[in-house]
Amino acid sequence: MTTEAQDQSAPLVAVASADAVLRHPEAGEHLLTALERERAARFRQESGRIDFTAGHVLVRLCAARLLDVPAAGLVLAQRCPDCGLADHGKPYLPDHPGVHVSLSHTRGVVAAGAGYQPVGVDVELSARGGSLRAVARRVLTPAELALVEAAPEPDRAFLRQWVRKESLIKIGRTTLDTLGQVDLAALPLDVPPGAPLRSRFEDLHLIDWTDPEHGAVVAAVSTAPPRVVRLTPAG
C-alpha cells in the first residue's frame, strides 16, 4: 500500500498484518504504557495479545508519521466517556490534544488512523466465523437491509456496511444504540480489491477498500480526505 497524492496534512490511515507491524524497526512492547502491557497480558490466547499490541503500535506509527516525531515519544491513552475508566474507550494522545487517533484489530490484521481532524477506522476479516447478519435488522435501516439482502453475497455486503458504521461510531457520529438510524444506502456495496473507493456521507469523507493481501474489509472516515499509507515492511 503506497502513499496517495493528497494534502500532506490529511489524516493518515494504515492497515497491515499484526506480524508486519511488529517487524517495524520502531515497534516493540517498550512503546506501550504499563496499563497497555497489563491489558495485553489479560488475553488468554497469544494471538489476541499480539493483535492488541500491534494495533496499539500501529496507531503510534501513524501519529508519528503525521507529527514527524519518533513513535517512542508518543503516549497513548484511552478513556470511556460512560464509566470514566482508562482501560477502554476512545484512544487519544495526552501530549498532543490537537491530534485525533483511531485503531481497530481483528484476527491477525490491524488498522489505525491519525489526523488533525477526527478520524475513525475499522477492519474485519472478509471470511470471519459466524454471521454478523444476525444483528442486521438492529443496525441497518430498511433501505440498507433491502440492498444487503439483494446483494449476490449478503454476508459480504453486510460486512461492508458494518465497518462503515463502526468507523462512524469511532468519530462520535453515532453509537451502537443508534446505528439503525444512520442510512448509508446511497453508498456502493461492491468495493473491488485494489485502490480504496472514495465517497461522501454528509460532511464526511469515507474510504472503503477490500484488502486481498490481508483478507480484510476496511473503512475509514474523517472530516478531511484520508491518506492511505504503508508503514510496515513489505512482504
Secondary structure as the mmCIF struct_conf table of DSSP 4:
data_model
#
loop_
_struct_conf.conf_type_id
_struct_conf.id
_struct_conf.beg_label_comp_id
_struct_conf.beg_label_asym_id
_struct_conf.beg_label_seq_id
_struct_conf.end_label_comp_id
_struct_conf.end_label_asym_id
_struct_conf.end_label_seq_id
BEND BEND1 ALA A 5 GLN A 6
TURN_TY1_P TURN_TY1_P1 GLN A 8 SER A 9
BEND BEND2 ALA A 10 ALA A 10
HELX_LH_PP_P HELX_LH_PP_P1 PRO A 11 PRO A 11
STRN STRN1 LEU A 12 SER A 17
HELX_RH_AL_P HELX_RH_AL_P1 ALA A 18 LEU A 22
TURN_TY1_P TURN_TY1_P2 ARG A 23 ARG A 23
BEND BEND3 HIS A 24 HIS A 24
TURN_TY1_P TURN_TY1_P3 PRO A 25 GLU A 26
BEND BEND4 GLY A 28 GLY A 28
HELX_RH_3T_P HELX_RH_3T_P1 GLU A 29 LEU A 31
BEND BEND5 LEU A 32 LEU A 32
HELX_RH_AL_P HELX_RH_AL_P2 ALA A 34 ALA A 41
TURN_TY1_P TURN_TY1_P4 ARG A 42 ARG A 42
BEND BEND6 ARG A 44 GLN A 45
HELX_RH_AL_P HELX_RH_AL_P3 GLU A 46 LEU A 67
TURN_TY1_P TURN_TY1_P5 ASP A 68 ASP A 68
BEND BEND7 VAL A 69 VAL A 69
HELX_RH_3T_P HELX_RH_3T_P2 ALA A 71 GLY A 73
STRN STRN2 ALA A 77 ARG A 79
TURN_TY1_P TURN_TY1_P6 PRO A 81 CYS A 83
BEND BEND8 ALA A 86 GLY A 89
STRN STRN3 LYS A 90 TYR A 92
TURN_TY1_P TURN_TY1_P7 PRO A 94 ASP A 95
TURN_TY1_P TURN_TY1_P8 PRO A 97 GLY A 98
STRN STRN4 HIS A 100 THR A 106
TURN_TY1_P TURN_TY1_P9 ARG A 107 GLY A 108
STRN STRN5 VAL A 109 GLY A 115
BEND BEND9 TYR A 116 GLN A 117
STRN STRN6 VAL A 119 LEU A 125
BEND BEND10 SER A 126 ALA A 127
BEND BEND11 GLY A 129 GLY A 130
HELX_RH_3T_P HELX_RH_3T_P3 LEU A 132 VAL A 135
HELX_RH_AL_P HELX_RH_AL_P4 ALA A 136 VAL A 139
BEND BEND12 LEU A 140 LEU A 140
HELX_RH_AL_P HELX_RH_AL_P5 PRO A 142 ALA A 150
BEND BEND13 ALA A 151 GLU A 153
HELX_RH_AL_P HELX_RH_AL_P6 PRO A 154 LYS A 170
TURN_TY1_P TURN_TY1_P10 ILE A 171 GLY A 172
BEND BEND14 ARG A 173 ARG A 173
TURN_TY1_P TURN_TY1_P11 LEU A 176 THR A 178
HELX_RH_3T_P HELX_RH_3T_P4 LEU A 179 GLN A 181
TURN_TY1_P TURN_TY1_P12 ALA A 185 ALA A 186
BEND BEND15 LEU A 187 LEU A 187
BEND BEND16 LEU A 189 LEU A 189
STRN STRN7 PRO A 193 PRO A 193
BEND BEND17 GLY A 194 ALA A 195
HELX_LH_PP_P HELX_LH_PP_P2 PRO A 196 PRO A 196
STRN STRN8 LEU A 197 PHE A 201
TURN_TY1_P TURN_TY1_P13 GLU A 202 ASP A 203
STRN STRN9 LEU A 204 ASP A 211
TURN_TY1_P TURN_TY1_P14 PRO A 212 GLY A 215
STRN STRN10 ALA A 216 SER A 222
BEND BEND18 THR A 223 ALA A 224
STRN STRN11 ARG A 227 VAL A 228
BEND BEND19 THR A 232 THR A 232
#
